[in-house]
Structure formats: structure tokens, C-alpha cells
Amino acid sequence: MRQVILDTETTGLEPAQGHRIIEIGCVEMLNRRLTGRRFHQYLQPDREIDAGAVEVHGITNDFLIGKPRFAEVVDEFLTFIRDAELIIHNAPFDVGFINAELARLGVAYGQLSGYCRVLDTLVQARRLHPGQRNSLDALCKRYSIDNAHRELHGALLDAEILAEVYLAMTGGQVTLLLDASREAGTAESAAIRPLSATRAPLRVPRASAEEQSAHLAYLKFIAGKSGGPSVWEKLAVAGETVQ
């Protein structure tokens, strides 16, 4: 499964008012592990950045002088995200801006939905934590993800943080292995101690019928809270024995 975590920074809040994207940050994830591949680009918007926006992301018009325009990087960007699942926090904001930029280039480029599908982690967080604050900062605090280095918003930094938040929300994995070979090398170098031939076999306790029934009841409770069956419930329904 290929996923791309994406974030943008803009000159303001409304593309309908002519506001533009000034930074795109993307990180790639395959099978829930970051690959190290990124797409990151600052963009010349050809308009002034709102003062309120500068306070949020710290990007100034002077900094963007000489940076490419969206039209110059659009093909590389679309190639990077094509056929992936885009993971975005508050997706309507970023998708609206990207679609506005594509529309400026003509009908040949279409809309973002023609290149990839989108998963909105804000919608997901609101379903998991109803009635609570679900900003990226709030989720970092809830899932004990360190974002102390995040003094200002930045598209690439926010995409990297969102990757950790997404993994924590969907399975508890917050350690991102950027170098799979390093992990493999560590495993190979670990000392291997064979078991004694006279060692008694391990006792494997089996769940009783009553325990299995209680387990299934709890899985149904989880499904009701999360809006869908868990992996364990699917296995149980398929006839797998609950150990």
C-alpha cells in the first residue's frame, strides 16, 4: 500500500479570493513505513502573502523571490502522488487549493481526484475522539509525539509529524523505520542462543468457550465505538480460534 502524507502552506485562507500555494511538502510511505522519498517545493505565488499567514508559517514574499511557480513543478508533483492514497489533515483546505492551482493550468490537468484518493485524518480523529480538540498539535500531545521543534508551521515538517500521528491513530506504530537495512543488520548481528534439547516444551494455554465468548463481545463493543470491525473480529467470524 502506497500512501503520501501531504501538507501545504498558502498566502491566505481562500483560493476563491486568489490566494495561492507557497509550499508543498510530501513524504512517501509504503506498507506503513516511511521510505525516505519526499517531494518538497517552495513556490512563487505572484501575489502578496497575508500578514496573518506569515505569522503562522513564517514564509515571506522576499524569501520566495526566484522560487519556481506551480506550473513549473506540477508534473513532478503529480507524478509523485499519482495512484497513492493522500493522507491530509483537514483535507478540504489543501485539496481546494491544489484544485484551484490545477484549474489555472487548464482543463487538461483536471482535478486532484483524477490522480489519487484522499484520506482526511481530521475526520478520522473526530470519529475517534468526539468532542475533543483534534488539531495536529492536540493529537501530538494525545499520542505523545514530540513536536517541540515545531515553532512555526511548515509543509514538510507538518507532513512528517502527520505521518507519526496517522500511524499512532491507526495502529499504535510511532517509530518510523527510514532505513530497513539498518534494522536487518541489527537483527543479523544479534547473538543467537540455541535452546537446550532437554528443555521442557512451553505450555500454551487455550481460551475457554466462556473466555472466547467474552472476547467476541468486547470486540463488538470496540467495533461500535470505532465504526467498523477489528481485525480480530474478522478472524473470529471467519472461524479462526481465539488464542
N, C-alpha and C positions, 0 to 999 in steps of 0.2 A: 504494500500500500504506500503510494507516494503522496505526501502532504507537503504543502508550502505554507508556512506561517508568515503572514504579511501585515505590515503597518505602513501608514503614510503620514506625512506632515504636510500642512497646507497653509495658504496665505490667509485663510479665514474659514468660516463655518459653512458657507452656502455656495455650492457650484453654480446655482441658478443666478447668483449675483456676480458671476465672473471670477470667483476665487479658483485658484489653481493648486495643483500638487507641486510641492517643492522638494520632497524627499520620499523615496520608496525604499523600504527595507524588507527583504525576504530571506528566510532560511529554509532549507530543504530537510525533510525528514522521511526516511524510509523505514517502514515497519517499526515505528515509534522510536527511532534513533536518528539523531542529527547526523547528517553526512559530512558537514563542513562546507557544503556548497551554499553560496549566497548570491543574491542579487541586491546591490546597494547603489543608489544613484541620487545625487542632489540635482535639482532641475531649476533652470531659469524660467520664472513664471511670466515675465513680461508685464508685471504689474506690481504695485506696492504690497507689502505684507502688512496686515493689520497689526497695530501695536499690541493688542491683546494676544494675538497669535505668537508674536515674538517672545512675550513673557512666558508662554508655555513651552516652546521648543528652542528658543534662543537663536534661531536662524534669521539672519538679516539679509536685506537686499544686497548690501556690499559683498557679503560672503558668496552670494550666488552669481556674481558677475563672472562671465566666462564659462559658467556651467552649461551643459547641453540642455536643449529643450526636449519636451516629452516626445515629439515626433522623431527625434534623433535616436532615442533608445527604445521606442515602443516595440520594435521587432524582437530585440534581445529580451525584453521583459516578457512578452507574450510567449516566446519560446521557453522561458524558464518556468512559467506557471502552467503551460498547456497540459491538459489532461490530469492535472493534480487536483486534490481537494484543498481549497484555500481555507485556512483557519484564520479568522479575523475576529477581533473583539469589537463589538458594535459594528457589524459588517455593513449595514446600510450607509453609514458615513463614508467609509473607504470605497465601497462599490459605487456609490453615487458619484464620487469624484473621478474614479477611473473611467466610468462610463461617459462622463462629461468630456474627459480628455480624448477618449476614443471617438466620440461624436464629432469633435473638432477636426478630426482627420478624415472624415467622410464615411459614407455608409459601408465601404469595403471592409472596414475594421469591425463592424458590428458592435456587440456588447460583450461584457465580461462573461456572461452565461454561455456564450458560444465557445469558450476556451476551457472552462473548468467549472466545477461545482464549489459551493461556498458553505462553510460551517461557521455559525456565529457563536463564539464562546460566551458572549454576554447572555444570549438566550439560554444557553446551557447552564450557566451559573445561576440565573434567576430561577430556573426549574429546580436546581439542586439546593439553592439557598434562598427560598422565597422570603421576602420582607427584609432582607439584609442588603448591605452595601456590596455591590459586585463590580466596582471599578477594578482596574488592573492592580492598583496599589492595595486595595482591600483584599483581593484574592491572594496576593503575595503574602500578606500578613496572615490570612486564614490558613494557608498551606505552608507557612514557614519557609518561604522562598526569599532569599536575600536580594533586595533591590536597593541597598544602601548607596550604591554607586550611581543611582538614577536621580540626579538633581534636576535635570530637565528631561522632557520627552524627546526621544529621538527614534526615528522609524526602525532602524536596525536593532538598537538596544531593546526597544519595546517588543519587537518580533522575537528576539531571543528569550526575553522574560516570559512572553506569552507561551512559548513552546514549553517552558517548565510548568507554567500554570495549567496548560491543557493536559499534560501528562499526569499531573497530580490530580486533576479533576476526573480523569477517565481511567485511572488505574493505580495511582499512588507512586508511579515512577517519576522521580525528580532528578535522578542522576543521569546526565546525558553523556553517552559514550561517544565522543567525537573520533576516537582512534580505536577501532575494533582490533587492530593488530596488536596494540599495546595490551589490551585485555587478554588476547590469546597468548601472548608471550608470557604474561604473568602466570596464567594457568599452567602453561607447559613447564615453567621453571619451578613450580611449587613441588616440595618434597612429597613423594608418594610412599606411604607406609602400608604394605600388604597386611590383610587380616590374618590372624592365626588360623591354621587349619582346624584346631581343636576348639575354636570359639563357638559358643552356642548360637544358634540362629536367632535373629531378632524376632521378638513376639509382635505380631501385627494384630492389634485389637480391631474387631469388626463392630460397626454400629448396629445396635439392636433395631428391631422394627419400630419400636416406640421412639427411639432417637432419630431414625430416618424420617418418621412422620413429623416430628417436631422441627427437624431441619427444613423439610419442604414447606412447612407452614411459615417459617421465618423467611425463606426465600420469597414466598408470595407477598409477605409484608414489605420486603425490600423492593420488589417489583412495583408494588402500589405506590411507594414513595418516589421511586426513580422514573416511573413512567415506562418501564419495559422489563422483560425477564432478564435475570442474570445468567451468566454462562453456566453456573452450577445447576440452575433450574432447568435450562435447556437439556443438559446432560441427564438429569434425573427423569425428565419427561421422555427422553429417548431410550430410557431403560438402563442407563449406567448405574452401577451400585454406588451409593454414597459411602465413602470410607470414613 
